[in-house]
């Protein structure tokens, strides 16, 4: 078993996952019930789908710090099989050994991320959450224009709904590598209402004039970091 009895009593863990072993995080979340701090990184990232396995419910309800790099990558589709008795394949990508990949639309991404957010929302003792969410550059296929960006902006608020019970949260950092989610006034209203202990907030897109005016007048004590 990857997580032995000695490690099940861990209260703090800072670990980097090598490529192909990101699924170990699911075992940690489902086994180490005494964890209070979990920080992790990996290259390229932990596939978020490995963390929402219904056969591995999270037991780390004591977590106070949850900081890591997750993401979504399209699943490789089977390479075109050579069924023409050795005839030359017409697909140049196959000849060069490149994998064909499928894409994931923003709605599917939202569904997977929503399941993850539901799990995070049960960690009610969290005081620091760094949600570093990355995606493969070509993940959304044709959804890289305004339509995709609109959907991604909407999914942030959708995800926040699942985090309403994180009343002890003091620092929230939300990063998205390729299609940055935005925080607008509706999201800020939700955050202020549900996270009374929050002292700091960081993300990429929160620099509109309306948002800055609202922060200055309605929540001047909040420390805001704009990532570039």
N, CA, C and O of each residue as an XYZ file, in Angstrom:
912
protein
N       0.848     -1.197      0.000
C       0.000      0.000      0.000
C       0.879      1.242      0.000
O       1.871      1.305      0.726
N       0.519      2.223     -0.808
C       1.356      3.406     -0.966
C       1.496      4.170      0.346
O       2.597      4.591      0.701
N       0.396      4.353      1.067
C       0.413      5.079      2.324
C       0.357      4.062      3.460
O      -0.704      3.499      3.731
N       1.488      3.820      4.129
C       1.495      2.808      5.183
C       0.968      3.398      6.488
O       0.651      4.585      6.561
N       0.880      2.555      7.515
C       0.268      2.980      8.771
C       1.039      4.117      9.428
O       0.449      5.002     10.047
N       2.340      4.088      9.293
C       3.146      5.148      9.900
C       2.783      6.512      9.309
O       2.677      7.501     10.035
N       2.595      6.557      7.996
C       2.293      7.821      7.335
C       0.845      8.258      7.535
O       0.528      9.432      7.347
N      -0.014      7.360      7.904
C      -1.409      7.724      8.101
C      -1.596      8.700      9.256
O      -2.624      9.371      9.341
N      -0.612      8.782     10.141
C      -0.709      9.686     11.285
C      -0.056     11.045     11.015
O       0.037     11.876     11.918
N       0.395     11.275      9.779
C       1.034     12.540      9.441
C       0.092     13.718      9.683
O      -1.108     13.633      9.424
N       0.657     14.818     10.183
C      -0.110     16.043     10.363
C       0.300     17.110      9.349
O      -0.440     18.069      9.129
N       1.456     16.954      8.738
C       1.933     17.927      7.765
C       2.681     17.200      6.662
O       3.462     16.286      6.925
N       2.437     17.616      5.416
C       3.086     16.974      4.279
C       3.321     17.994      3.182
O       2.402     18.695      2.757
N       4.565     18.067      2.729
C       4.941     18.912      1.606
C       5.662     18.014      0.619
O       6.748     17.519      0.918
N       5.083     17.795     -0.547
C       5.599     16.769     -1.443
C       5.475     17.208     -2.896
O       4.556     17.942     -3.261
N       6.407     16.750     -3.712
C       6.332     16.950     -5.158
C       6.094     15.588     -5.805
O       6.802     14.624     -5.515
N       5.112     15.517     -6.666
C       4.812     14.276     -7.363
C       5.522     14.273     -8.705
O       5.475     15.261     -9.438
N       6.175     13.172     -9.029
C       6.781     13.057    -10.344
C       5.688     12.700    -11.343
O       4.626     12.201    -10.968
N       5.959     12.958    -12.604
C       4.968     12.725    -13.641
C       4.518     11.266    -13.640
O       5.335     10.346    -13.623
N       3.210     11.080    -13.656
C       2.652      9.739    -13.669
C       2.284      9.206    -12.298
O       1.672      8.144    -12.185
N       2.659      9.947    -11.236
C       2.359      9.495     -9.886
C       1.429     10.458     -9.148
O       1.279     10.368     -7.929
N       0.807     11.378     -9.884
C      -0.090     12.329     -9.253
C      -1.283     11.673     -8.587
O      -1.874     12.249     -7.673
N      -1.652     10.470     -9.030
C      -2.774      9.778     -8.424
C      -2.551      9.433     -6.969
O      -3.496      9.109     -6.251
N      -1.286      9.503     -6.522
C      -0.991      9.233     -5.117
C      -1.669     10.235     -4.203
O      -1.943      9.926     -3.044
N      -1.945     11.434     -4.708
C      -2.611     12.432     -3.883
C      -3.995     11.949     -3.450
O      -4.426     12.214     -2.328
N      -4.685     11.245     -4.336
C      -5.984     10.700     -3.972
C      -5.886      9.744     -2.796
O      -6.761      9.733     -1.930
N      -4.823      8.935     -2.757
C      -4.610      8.023     -1.633
C      -4.340      8.792     -0.343
O      -4.818      8.409      0.725
N      -3.582      9.865     -0.441
C      -3.280     10.670      0.737
C      -4.550     11.289      1.305
O      -4.789     11.224      2.511
N      -5.355     11.882      0.449
C      -6.579     12.533      0.897
C      -7.567     11.538      1.485
O      -8.357     11.881      2.364
N      -7.520     10.305      0.995
C      -8.477      9.287      1.432
C      -7.969      8.469      2.617
O      -8.696      7.621      3.135
N      -6.730      8.711      3.053
C      -6.124      7.852      4.070
C      -5.621      8.606      5.294
O      -5.760      8.131      6.421
N      -5.042      9.769      5.073
C      -4.368     10.492      6.168
C      -5.356     11.432      6.860
O      -5.436     12.616      6.533
N      -6.093     10.895      7.805
C      -7.177     11.642      8.435
C      -6.697     12.736      9.380
O      -7.472     13.627      9.728
N      -5.425     12.686      9.808
C      -4.923     13.658     10.774
C      -4.182     14.824     10.136
O      -3.666     15.693     10.839
N      -4.129     14.846      8.822
C      -3.418     15.913      8.127
C      -4.006     17.284      8.452
O      -5.219     17.486      8.413
N      -3.114     18.218      8.774
C      -3.532     19.595      8.987
C      -2.972     20.526      7.914
O      -3.501     21.614      7.688
N      -1.904     20.092      7.262
C      -1.294     20.913      6.224
C      -0.833     20.021      5.085
O      -0.096     19.058      5.295
N      -1.272     20.350      3.874
C      -0.883     19.596      2.691
C      -0.504     20.578      1.591
O      -1.340     21.348      1.116
N       0.757     20.543      1.193
C       1.250     21.377      0.102
C       1.932     20.469     -0.904
O       2.742     19.622     -0.531
N       1.608     20.641     -2.177
C       2.180     19.756     -3.180
C       2.356     20.465     -4.501
O       1.656     21.425     -4.824
N       3.305     19.967     -5.245
C       3.524     20.425     -6.602
C       3.821     19.222     -7.467
O       4.100     18.140     -6.952
N       3.767     19.392     -8.745
C       4.060     18.302     -9.661
C       4.283     18.872    -11.044
O       3.962     20.031    -11.308
N       4.824     18.070    -11.908
C       5.049     18.510    -13.280
C       4.519     17.437    -14.217
O       5.051     16.327    -14.210
N       3.497     17.709    -15.023
C       2.933     19.045    -15.189
C       1.919     19.416    -14.108
O       1.887     20.576    -13.695
N       1.097     18.491    -13.635
C       0.168     18.743    -12.537
C      -0.546     17.456    -12.175
O      -0.467     16.465    -12.901
N      -1.245     17.475    -11.046
C      -2.085     16.351    -10.656
C      -3.403     16.463    -11.407
O      -4.071     17.494    -11.335
N      -3.782     15.418    -12.124
C      -5.048     15.436    -12.850
C      -6.189     15.446    -11.839
O      -6.314     14.541    -11.013
N      -7.010     16.473    -11.916
C      -8.067     16.683    -10.933
C      -9.067     15.522    -10.902
O      -9.743     15.302     -9.897
N      -9.153     14.788    -12.007
C     -10.110     13.677    -12.052
C      -9.725     12.541    -11.121
O     -10.581     11.751    -10.722
N      -8.447     12.447    -10.769
C      -8.020     11.392     -9.847
C      -8.387     11.719     -8.406
O      -8.234     10.871     -7.527
N      -8.865     12.927     -8.147
C      -9.173     13.353     -6.781
C     -10.656     13.291     -6.459
O     -11.054     13.550     -5.324
N     -11.470     12.954     -7.434
C     -12.923     12.919     -7.208
C     -13.460     11.501     -7.405
O     -14.596     11.309     -7.839
N     -12.638     10.531     -7.086
C     -13.022      9.130     -7.201
C     -13.998      8.778     -6.083
O     -13.626      8.855     -4.912
N     -15.238      8.393     -6.404
C     -16.208      8.062     -5.343
C     -15.779      6.882     -4.494
O     -16.293      6.699     -3.390
N     -14.843      6.076     -4.987
C     -14.338      4.947     -4.213
C     -13.275      5.390     -3.195
O     -12.843      4.591     -2.365
N     -12.859      6.649     -3.260
C     -11.844      7.167     -2.345
C     -12.296      8.494     -1.736
O     -11.722      9.538     -2.046
N     -13.306      8.471     -0.883
C     -13.746      9.730     -0.253
C     -12.659     10.310      0.650
O     -11.908      9.572      1.288
N     -12.585     11.614      0.694
C     -11.569     12.280      1.497
C     -11.865     12.112      2.988
O     -13.018     12.215      3.407
N     -10.842     11.856      3.777
C     -11.006     11.730      5.226
C     -10.210     12.790      5.987
O     -10.242     12.823      7.217
N      -9.498     13.656      5.264
C      -8.601     14.638      5.891
C      -9.380     15.885      6.326
O      -9.087     16.994      5.880
N     -10.359     15.695      7.187
C     -11.251     16.794      7.574
C     -10.600     17.797      8.523
O     -11.208     18.816      8.850
N      -9.369     17.523      8.972
C      -8.670     18.444      9.862
C      -7.797     19.440      9.101
O      -7.136     20.275      9.717
N      -7.787     19.363      7.779
C      -6.901     20.215      6.983
C      -7.148     21.693      7.247
O      -8.281     22.172      7.226
N      -6.051     22.399      7.496
C      -6.100     23.850      7.654
C      -5.413     24.561      6.485
O      -5.735     25.705      6.165
N      -4.462     23.866      5.854
C      -3.730     24.422      4.713
C      -3.799     23.425      3.563
O      -3.416     22.265      3.711
N      -4.290     23.886      2.422
C      -4.388     23.029      1.240
C      -3.880     23.838      0.061
O      -4.540     24.771     -0.395
N      -2.712     23.477     -0.424
C      -2.058     24.274     -1.457
C      -1.434     23.361     -2.490
O      -0.582     22.537     -2.157
N      -1.847     23.496     -3.743
C      -1.288     22.608     -4.739
C      -1.602     22.986     -6.163
O      -2.324     23.947     -6.431
N      -1.042     22.205     -7.080
C      -1.182     22.424     -8.512
C      -1.958     21.266     -9.116
O      -1.454     20.145     -9.181
N      -3.187     21.531     -9.560
C      -3.995     20.508    -10.204
C      -4.319     20.968    -11.618
O      -3.964     22.077    -12.016
N      -4.993     20.112    -12.371
C      -5.349     20.511    -13.711
C      -6.126     19.452    -14.451
O      -6.473     18.404    -13.907
N      -6.386     19.749    -15.691
C      -7.083     18.839    -16.584
C      -6.291     18.725    -17.875
O      -5.839     19.728    -18.426
N      -6.126     17.520    -18.346
C      -5.489     17.306    -19.639
C      -6.370     16.372    -20.454
O      -6.982     15.460    -19.897
N      -6.443     16.582    -21.748
C      -7.252     15.682    -22.569
C      -6.651     14.293    -22.592
O      -5.432     14.132    -22.643
N      -7.506     13.300    -22.553
C      -7.033     11.910    -22.574
C      -6.563     11.549    -23.979
O      -7.267     11.826    -24.951
N      -5.405     10.947    -24.100
C      -4.960     10.511    -25.431
C      -5.942      9.504    -26.016
O      -6.386      8.587    -25.325
N      -6.272      9.674    -27.266
C      -7.103      8.698    -27.942
C      -6.191      7.646    -28.571
O      -5.033      7.947    -28.861
N      -6.669      6.444    -28.786
C      -5.810      5.411    -29.382
C      -5.259      5.869    -30.723
O      -5.992      6.432    -31.536
N      -4.005      5.637    -30.952
C      -3.429      5.978    -32.250
C      -4.094      5.139    -33.333
O      -4.492      3.997    -33.101
N      -4.203      5.708    -34.481
C      -4.852      4.987    -35.578
C      -4.117      3.674    -35.825
O      -2.922      3.661    -36.122
N      -4.836      2.594    -35.700
C      -4.199      1.288    -35.888
C      -3.960      1.042    -37.366
O      -4.716      1.498    -38.223
N      -2.889      0.311    -37.642
C      -2.537      0.041    -39.022
C      -3.290     -1.200    -39.480
O      -2.858     -2.335    -39.279
N      -4.440     -0.935    -40.107
C      -5.299     -2.041    -40.528
C      -5.267     -2.235    -42.042
O      -6.136     -2.890    -42.617
N      -4.246     -1.654    -42.676
C      -4.214     -1.748    -44.134
C      -3.018     -2.577    -44.603
O      -2.401     -2.286    -45.628
N      -2.702     -3.634    -43.812
C      -1.658     -4.589    -44.208
C      -0.327     -3.918    -44.515
O       0.363     -4.252    -45.479
N       0.011     -2.945    -43.646
C       1.339     -2.344    -43.773
C       1.395     -1.153    -44.693
O       2.471     -0.600    -44.921
N       0.260     -0.742    -45.231
C       0.272      0.429    -46.109
C       0.657      1.663    -45.298
O       0.435      1.723    -44.089
N       1.232      2.635    -45.976
C       1.684      3.846    -45.304
C       0.502      4.598    -44.731
O      -0.506      4.786    -45.412
N       0.618      5.037    -43.465
C      -0.445      5.799    -42.818
C      -0.426      7.215    -43.380
O       0.633      7.825    -43.522
N      -1.600      7.721    -43.694
C      -1.683      9.047    -44.286
C      -1.601     10.153    -43.252
O      -1.485     11.323    -43.615
N      -1.658      9.812    -41.967
C      -1.643     10.825    -40.919
C      -0.203     11.123    -40.518
O       0.477     10.262    -39.959
N       0.260     12.322    -40.795
C       1.640     12.671    -40.502
C       1.937     12.634    -39.010
O       3.042     12.274    -38.603
N       0.971     12.998    -38.210
C       1.206     13.003    -36.765
C       1.523     11.597    -36.278
O       2.389     11.404    -35.425
N       0.802     10.601    -36.838
C       1.056      9.230    -36.428
C       2.448      8.794    -36.853
O       3.143      8.108    -36.105
N       2.863      9.199    -38.078
C       4.173      8.813    -38.559
C       5.266      9.354    -37.646
O       6.295      8.708    -37.447
N       5.037     10.541    -37.093
C       6.042     11.165    -36.260
C       5.942     10.710    -34.815
O       6.716     11.157    -33.968
N       5.003      9.832    -34.525
C       4.895      9.300    -33.182
C       4.120     10.168    -32.217
O       4.118      9.891    -31.017
N       3.458     11.216    -32.698
C       2.694     12.083    -31.810
C       1.347     11.451    -31.486
O       0.750     10.766    -32.316
N       0.877     11.695    -30.257
C      -0.418     11.161    -29.862
C      -1.537     12.059    -30.358
O      -1.436     13.285    -30.325
N      -2.592     11.433    -30.813
C      -3.811     12.171    -31.061
C      -4.487     12.391    -29.711
O      -4.466     11.511    -28.850
N      -5.091     13.573    -29.528
C      -5.734     13.836    -28.254
C      -7.164     14.305    -28.482
O      -7.480     14.935    -29.492
N      -7.998     13.989    -27.543
C      -9.350     14.501    -27.549
C      -9.375     15.804    -26.774
O      -8.458     16.089    -26.004
N     -10.418     16.596    -26.972
C     -10.564     17.841    -26.230
C     -11.702     17.710    -25.236
O     -12.543     16.818    -25.346
N     -11.718     18.608    -24.270
C     -12.768     18.642    -23.264
C     -13.431     20.005    -23.338
O     -12.748     21.028    -23.299
N     -14.740     20.032    -23.443
C     -15.432     21.309    -23.543
C     -15.546     21.939    -22.159
O     -15.420     21.232    -21.158
N     -15.781     23.250    -22.073
C     -15.838     23.931    -20.780
C     -16.918     23.395    -19.853
O     -16.747     23.433    -18.635
N     -18.021     22.899    -20.392
C     -19.086     22.381    -19.535
C     -18.605     21.132    -18.798
O     -18.855     20.977    -17.602
N     -17.917     20.245    -19.512
C     -17.367     19.056    -18.867
C     -16.333     19.444    -17.829
O     -16.309     18.875    -16.738
N     -15.484     20.398    -18.148
C     -14.493     20.878    -17.194
C     -15.177     21.411    -15.942
O     -14.729     21.149    -14.826
N     -16.251     22.152    -16.127
C     -16.987     22.709    -14.996
C     -17.556     21.607    -14.113
O     -17.541     21.726    -12.887
N     -18.053     20.544    -14.716
C     -18.624     19.442    -13.945
C     -17.558     18.770    -13.086
O     -17.786     18.486    -11.910
N     -16.396     18.519    -13.679
C     -15.307     17.867    -12.932
C     -14.821     18.780    -11.815
O     -14.630     18.337    -10.682
N     -14.624     20.046    -12.135
C     -14.141     20.981    -11.125
C     -15.168     21.165    -10.015
O     -14.804     21.349     -8.853
N     -16.460     21.114    -10.373
C     -17.509     21.225     -9.362
C     -17.449     20.087     -8.353
O     -17.634     20.306     -7.156
N     -17.189     18.867     -8.833
C     -17.051     17.725     -7.927
C     -15.873     17.932     -6.980
O     -15.953     17.609     -5.795
N     -14.782     18.472     -7.513
C     -13.618     18.750     -6.681
C     -13.949     19.810     -5.630
O     -13.595     19.667     -4.460
N     -14.631     20.873     -6.060
C     -14.980     21.946     -5.132
C     -15.898     21.440     -4.017
O     -15.808     21.907     -2.881
N     -16.767     20.502     -4.328
C     -17.627     19.936     -3.302
C     -16.795     19.258     -2.219
O     -17.104     19.368     -1.032
N     -15.743     18.560     -2.628
C     -14.859     17.914     -1.662
C     -14.135     18.958     -0.812
O     -14.055     18.828      0.410
N     -13.612     19.984     -1.463
C     -12.898     21.031     -0.735
C     -13.835     21.732      0.246
O     -13.430     22.091      1.352
N     -15.069     21.923     -0.159
C     -16.034     22.623      0.686
C     -16.345     21.914      1.986
O     -16.891     22.519      2.909
N     -16.001     20.634      2.071
C     -16.222     19.886      3.311
C     -15.071     20.048      4.302
O     -15.161     19.597      5.444
N     -13.995     20.690      3.865
C     -12.832     20.897      4.735
C     -13.026     22.206      5.502
O     -12.338     23.193      5.244
N     -13.951     22.205      6.429
C     -14.425     23.443      7.039
C     -13.416     24.110      7.969
O     -13.650     25.233      8.414
N     -12.304     23.448      8.272
C     -11.285     24.063      9.114
C     -10.212     24.789      8.299
O      -9.269     25.349      8.859
N     -10.366     24.774      6.980
C      -9.367     25.419      6.128
C      -9.226     26.894      6.482
O     -10.210     27.616      6.643
N      -7.962     27.318      6.596
C      -7.687     28.738      6.784
C      -6.841     29.297      5.625
O      -6.739     30.511      5.452
N      -6.236     28.390      4.833
C      -5.469     28.820      3.658
C      -5.737     27.851      2.517
O      -5.494     26.650      2.636
N      -6.240     28.387      1.408
C      -6.533     27.575      0.231
C      -5.880     28.217     -0.981
O      -6.230     29.331     -1.373
N      -4.932     27.507     -1.568
C      -4.303     27.955     -2.808
C      -4.715     26.975     -3.893
O      -4.198     25.862     -3.982
N      -5.642     27.408     -4.701
C      -6.243     26.574     -5.744
C      -5.555     26.940     -7.048
O      -5.985     27.857     -7.748
N      -4.500     26.233     -7.369
C      -3.701     26.526     -8.560
C      -4.114     25.554     -9.661
O      -3.645     24.416     -9.707
N      -4.980     26.005    -10.530
C      -5.609     25.129    -11.511
C      -5.058     25.422    -12.898
O      -5.196     26.536    -13.402
N      -4.435     24.426    -13.514
C      -3.824     24.608    -14.824
C      -4.536     23.709    -15.832
O      -5.227     22.764    -15.453
N      -4.362     24.008    -17.098
C      -4.951     23.196    -18.154
C      -3.977     23.108    -19.309
O      -3.113     23.969    -19.473
N      -4.119     22.064    -20.109
C      -3.330     21.974    -21.328
C      -3.796     23.058    -22.289
O      -4.988     23.353    -22.373
N      -2.853     23.648    -23.011
C      -3.170     24.783    -23.854
C      -4.257     24.524    -24.884
O      -5.013     25.434    -25.224
N      -4.349     23.282    -25.394
C      -5.320     22.986    -26.434
C      -6.532     22.242    -25.868
O      -7.294     21.637    -26.622
N      -6.709     22.283    -24.563
C      -7.733     21.474    -23.926
C      -9.127     21.746    -24.466
O      -9.884     20.813    -24.735
N      -9.472     23.025    -24.627
C     -10.834     23.364    -24.982
C     -11.073     23.453    -26.485
O     -12.151     23.861    -26.919
N     -10.092     23.080    -27.270
C     -10.308     23.052    -28.703
C     -10.777     24.390    -29.233
O     -10.036     25.373    -29.199
N     -12.018     24.433    -29.725
C     -12.562     25.654    -30.316
C     -13.085     26.632    -29.277
O     -13.573     27.701    -29.641
N     -12.998     26.297    -27.990
C     -13.553     27.156    -26.953
C     -12.493     28.096    -26.389
O     -12.420     28.287    -25.175
N     -11.686     28.673    -27.240
C     -10.628     29.553    -26.759
C     -10.957     31.023    -26.993
O     -10.160     31.893    -26.639
N     -12.101     31.314    -27.576
C     -12.489     32.697    -27.802
C     -13.352     33.230    -26.682
O     -13.252     32.780    -25.541
N     -14.212     34.203    -27.012
C     -15.045     34.831    -25.998
C     -15.999     33.845    -25.347
O     -16.294     33.966    -24.158
N     -16.486     32.869    -26.107
C     -17.434     31.908    -25.536
C     -16.783     31.122    -24.408
O     -17.363     30.976    -23.332
N     -15.592     30.622    -24.651
C     -14.892     29.868    -23.619
C     -14.589     30.720    -22.406
O     -14.728     30.258    -21.274
N     -14.178     31.958    -22.625
C     -13.854     32.837    -21.504
C     -15.099     33.153    -20.673
O     -15.031     33.222    -19.446
N     -16.229     33.344    -21.345
C     -17.467     33.607    -20.614
C     -17.821     32.430    -19.727
O     -18.201     32.619    -18.572
N     -17.702     31.217    -20.248
C     -18.018     30.029    -19.471
C     -17.078     29.915    -18.283
O     -17.513     29.599    -17.176
N     -15.785     30.171    -18.504
C     -14.828     30.042    -17.423
C     -15.081     31.068    -16.333
O     -14.930     30.762    -15.150
N     -15.463     32.281    -16.712
C     -15.778     33.284    -15.705
C     -16.963     32.834    -14.859
O     -16.988     33.065    -13.650
N     -17.934     32.200    -15.484
C     -19.107     31.719    -14.762
C     -18.764     30.566    -13.835
O     -19.356     30.448    -12.763
N     -17.823     29.712    -14.219
C     -17.536     28.543    -13.405
C     -16.902     28.913    -12.076
O     -17.041     28.161    -11.111
N     -16.217     30.032    -11.988
C     -15.629     30.410    -10.709
C     -16.726     30.611     -9.676
O     -16.633     30.093     -8.563
N     -17.760     31.357    -10.032
C     -18.842     31.564     -9.077
C     -19.537     30.246     -8.775
O     -19.945     30.002     -7.639
N     -19.671     29.401     -9.778
C     -20.259     28.083     -9.565
C     -19.450     27.302     -8.541
O     -20.016     26.651     -7.663
N     -18.118     27.366     -8.653
C     -17.274     26.662     -7.706
C     -17.342     27.254     -6.318
O     -17.334     26.521     -5.329
N     -17.408     28.578     -6.229
C     -17.462     29.224     -4.929
C     -18.683     28.796     -4.121
O     -18.626     28.721     -2.894
N     -19.768     28.519     -4.802
C     -20.982     28.109     -4.109
C     -20.709     26.890     -3.236
O     -21.261     26.768     -2.142
N     -19.859     25.992     -3.716
C     -19.548     24.781     -2.954
C     -18.670     25.071     -1.739
O     -18.527     24.218     -0.863
N     -18.081     26.264     -1.677
C     -17.140     26.593     -0.609
C     -17.755     27.490      0.454
O     -17.037     28.087      1.256
N     -19.057     27.588      0.464
C     -19.734     28.525      1.362
C     -19.433     28.272      2.835
O     -19.466     29.209      3.633
N     -19.140     27.036      3.212
C     -18.945     26.702      4.625
C     -17.514     26.894      5.116
O     -17.212     26.552      6.260
N     -16.638     27.425      4.293
C     -15.250     27.634      4.711
C     -15.128     28.953      5.477
O     -14.423     29.869      5.055
N     -15.821     29.028      6.596
C     -15.935     30.284      7.338
C     -14.637     30.676      8.035
O     -14.496     31.824      8.458
N     -13.687     29.754      8.165
C     -12.420     30.057      8.833
C     -11.329     30.491      7.863
O     -10.198     30.745      8.276
N     -11.658     30.578      6.583
C     -10.654     30.874      5.569
C     -10.106     32.287      5.741
O     -10.859     33.254      5.853
N      -8.769     32.383      5.760
C      -8.114     33.675      5.883
C      -7.390     34.088      4.599
O      -7.219     35.278      4.335
N      -6.964     33.099      3.798
C      -6.272     33.417      2.548
C      -6.803     32.513      1.449
O      -6.830     31.291      1.599
N      -7.227     33.122      0.335
C      -7.722     32.362     -0.808
C      -6.998     32.834     -2.054
O      -7.011     34.018     -2.391
N      -6.363     31.882     -2.736
C      -5.621     32.197     -3.955
C      -6.119     31.286     -5.057
O      -6.074     30.062     -4.932
N      -6.596     31.890     -6.141
C      -7.170     31.115     -7.232
C      -6.458     31.482     -8.520
O      -6.587     32.597     -9.025
N      -5.696     30.514     -9.049
C      -4.933     30.753    -10.277
C      -5.374     29.767    -11.345
O      -5.639     28.601    -11.053
N      -5.449     30.230    -12.560
C      -5.807     29.363    -13.678
C      -4.834     29.659    -14.804
O      -4.742     30.787    -15.288
N      -4.106     28.621    -15.213
C      -2.968     28.834    -16.081
C      -3.237     29.399    -17.462
O      -2.488     30.265    -17.915
N      -4.280     28.943    -18.154
C      -4.437     29.304    -19.558
C      -5.696     30.118    -19.865
O      -5.664     30.997    -20.727
N      -6.782     29.844    -19.186
C      -7.983     30.665    -19.334
C      -8.320     31.224    -17.961
O      -9.174     30.675    -17.265
N      -7.665     32.304    -17.563
C      -7.835     32.816    -16.207
C      -9.290     33.129    -15.873
O      -9.977     33.822    -16.624
N      -9.741     32.620    -14.757
C     -11.078     32.946    -14.268
C     -11.052     34.344    -13.674
O     -10.024     34.806    -13.178
N     -12.178     34.999    -13.730
C     -12.243     36.362    -13.224
C     -13.100     36.419    -11.966
O     -14.020     35.621    -11.785
N     -12.782     37.370    -11.107
C     -13.580     37.640     -9.929
C     -14.210     39.010    -10.110
O     -13.510     40.013    -10.250
N     -15.526     39.044    -10.107
C     -16.259     40.290    -10.240
C     -16.975     40.634     -8.945
O     -16.763     39.992     -7.916
N     -17.818     41.642     -9.005
C     -18.530     42.074     -7.801
C     -19.455     40.988     -7.259
O     -19.508     40.826     -6.040
N     -20.193     40.225     -8.086
C     -21.017     39.145     -7.511
C     -20.200     38.138     -6.708
O     -20.627     37.695     -5.642
N     -19.015     37.775     -7.223
C     -18.157     36.846     -6.500
C     -17.653     37.461     -5.198
O     -17.604     36.787     -4.169
N     -17.281     38.736     -5.242
C     -16.806     39.403     -4.037
C     -17.905     39.511     -2.984
O     -17.640     39.351     -1.793
N     -19.117     39.776     -3.407
C     -20.242     39.819     -2.473
C     -20.433     38.472     -1.803
O     -20.673     38.398     -0.598
N     -20.327     37.410     -2.583
C     -20.455     36.056     -2.039
C     -19.344     35.775     -1.036
O     -19.595     35.266      0.057
N     -18.120     36.108     -1.413
C     -16.969     35.851     -0.560
C     -17.088     36.610      0.762
O     -16.844     36.044      1.827
N     -17.457     37.874      0.696
C     -17.554     38.672      1.921
C     -18.649     38.159      2.834
O     -18.519     38.197      4.057
N     -19.733     37.678      2.232
C     -20.851     37.175      3.029
C     -20.504     35.868      3.732
O     -20.867     35.672      4.892
N     -19.801     34.972      3.037
C     -19.607     33.621      3.550
C     -18.262     33.406      4.242
O     -18.127     32.471      5.031
N     -17.268     34.247      3.966
C     -15.947     34.061      4.567
C     -15.583     35.274      5.411
O     -14.746     36.079      5.003
N     -16.196     35.417      6.575
C     -15.970     36.621      7.396
C     -14.542     36.765      7.901
O     -14.124     37.867      8.257
N     -13.784     35.666      7.938
C     -12.409     35.726      8.446
C     -11.386     36.060      7.371
O     -10.208     36.226      7.684
N     -11.805     36.162      6.106
C     -10.856     36.339      5.010
C     -10.069     37.644      5.159
O     -10.628     38.713      5.404
N      -8.735     37.510      4.998
C      -7.862     38.679      5.088
C      -7.116     38.946      3.786
O      -6.641     40.059      3.558
N      -7.008     37.912      2.914
C      -6.262     38.103      1.680
C      -6.853     37.301      0.536
O      -7.373     36.204      0.737
N      -6.771     37.861     -0.676
C      -7.353     37.247     -1.863
C      -6.431     37.507     -3.047
O      -5.973     38.631     -3.251
N      -6.160     36.454     -3.833
C      -5.284     36.615     -4.992
C      -5.859     35.871     -6.184
O      -6.353     34.752     -6.042
N      -5.798     36.483     -7.356
C      -6.190     35.820     -8.603
C      -5.648     36.647     -9.758
O      -4.995     37.668     -9.543
N      -5.917     36.208    -10.982
C      -5.427     36.919    -12.159
C      -6.297     38.120    -12.525
O      -5.796     39.232    -12.691
N      -7.605     37.885    -12.650
C      -8.488     38.901    -13.223
C      -9.386     39.518    -12.163
O     -10.444     38.983    -11.832
N      -8.947     40.647    -11.641
C      -9.771     41.354    -10.664
C      -9.410     42.841    -10.688
O      -9.345     43.499     -9.650
N      -9.179     43.345    -11.888
C      -8.635     44.695    -11.995
C      -9.541     45.666    -12.750
O      -9.093     46.726    -13.187
N     -10.814     45.304    -12.902
C     -11.710     46.237    -13.577
C     -11.950     47.449    -12.678
O     -11.798     47.371    -11.459
N     -12.323     48.560    -13.290
C     -12.552     49.789    -12.535
C     -13.661     49.580    -11.511
O     -13.551     50.034    -10.372
N     -14.735     48.889    -11.915
C     -15.857     48.676    -11.005
C     -15.435     47.857     -9.788
O     -15.826     48.161     -8.661
N     -14.633     46.812    -10.023
C     -14.177     45.961     -8.920
C     -13.278     46.754     -7.979
O     -13.430     46.666     -6.761
N     -12.349     47.521     -8.525
C     -11.438     48.289     -7.684
C     -12.189     49.332     -6.864
O     -11.862     49.552     -5.697
N     -13.176     49.967     -7.450
C     -13.978     50.942     -6.706
C     -14.754     50.258     -5.592
O     -14.856     50.785     -4.484
N     -15.301     49.084     -5.885
C     -16.059     48.354     -4.866
C     -15.151     47.961     -3.710
O     -15.525     48.133     -2.549
N     -13.968     47.439     -4.003
C     -13.030     47.043     -2.958
C     -12.628     48.237     -2.096
O     -12.517     48.111     -0.877
N     -12.413     49.379     -2.713
C     -11.989     50.568     -1.976
C     -13.066     51.043     -1.012
O     -12.765     51.466      0.104
N     -14.310     50.974     -1.440
C     -15.397     51.511     -0.622
C     -16.023     50.473      0.303
O     -16.428     50.809      1.416
N     -16.111     49.218     -0.137
C     -16.846     48.199      0.620
C     -15.952     47.263      1.427
O     -16.400     46.693      2.422
N     -14.693     47.094      1.016
C     -13.834     46.133      1.719
C     -12.386     46.603      1.688
O     -11.514     45.889      1.194
N     -12.125     47.787      2.207
C     -10.775     48.351      2.115
C      -9.724     47.575      2.904
O      -8.534     47.673      2.605
N     -10.151     46.798      3.916
C      -9.181     46.075      4.738
C      -8.704     44.783      4.090
O      -7.752     44.172      4.575
N      -9.345     44.351      3.000
C      -8.947     43.122      2.334
C      -7.651     43.329      1.555
O      -7.536     44.259      0.757
N      -6.676     42.452      1.797
C      -5.433     42.498      1.027
C      -5.640     41.755     -0.293
O      -6.012     40.582     -0.300
N      -5.398     42.443     -1.404
C      -5.635     41.879     -2.733
C      -4.333     41.828     -3.503
O      -3.604     42.817     -3.581
N      -4.044     40.658     -4.078
C      -2.874     40.486     -4.940
C      -3.345     40.116     -6.331
O      -4.062     39.132     -6.511
N      -2.946     40.897     -7.304
C      -3.271     40.607     -8.698
C      -2.088     39.914     -9.344
O      -0.996     40.478     -9.420
N      -2.300     38.697     -9.808
C      -1.231     37.934    -10.443
C      -1.147     38.313    -11.911
O      -2.152     38.640    -12.542
N       0.049     38.265    -12.437
C       0.234     38.598    -13.860
C       0.698     37.379    -14.620
O       0.910     37.451    -15.831
